[in-house]
């Protein structure tokens, strides 16, 4: 297999997931800042031009972070990060979807449409006038999650999962692009410190 890597929170999710599982997959570095991902030969691997991507031994290329992690979970089930039974997997997927749709997507697009506009304006459809509202959506949903995880060690309860990895990777990114976690979210602040202490956090940075 080959892992097509770059800077940014999306590749970090998979790298942190792999680190938790002890997987060492050969990497191919793709220059996102230089637009290498929007040119051949990378487009032949992933026509969407996004990063990261995982090329399997038979040549099939997976290019969305959640399916990549699902594949790695199924092929390397030791140290489960999604779940060991139907209920655990469903709960993890529920939380992963909540985090992705309500926080990661608006946070990322809030960045792309404002601070990142110079980089993304010729690559994707950008809506600068939506940036502030998108950032506020992410902020409001973070406060919502903060209340829901009160008394829990991790996002889904007592299991460290893909939902924790996804949220942590994007919160760390947000802090670098003008969208830091509001310290009033005391539960998430304590949770973030617990995730940061895991070796996988440093290994994927």
Secondary structure, DSSP 4 states (H G I P E B T S, - for coil): -EEEE-SSHHHHHHHHHHHHHT----EEE--TTTTGGGSTTHHHH-TT--S-EEE-TTS-EE-SHHHHHHHHHHH--SS-SS-SSHHHHHHHHHHHHHHIIIIIHHHHHHHHTTTTHHHHTTTS---GGGHHHHHHHHHHHHHHHHHHTTT-SBTTBSS--HHHHHHHHHHHHHHHTT-PPPTT-HHHHHHHHHHHTSHHHHHH-
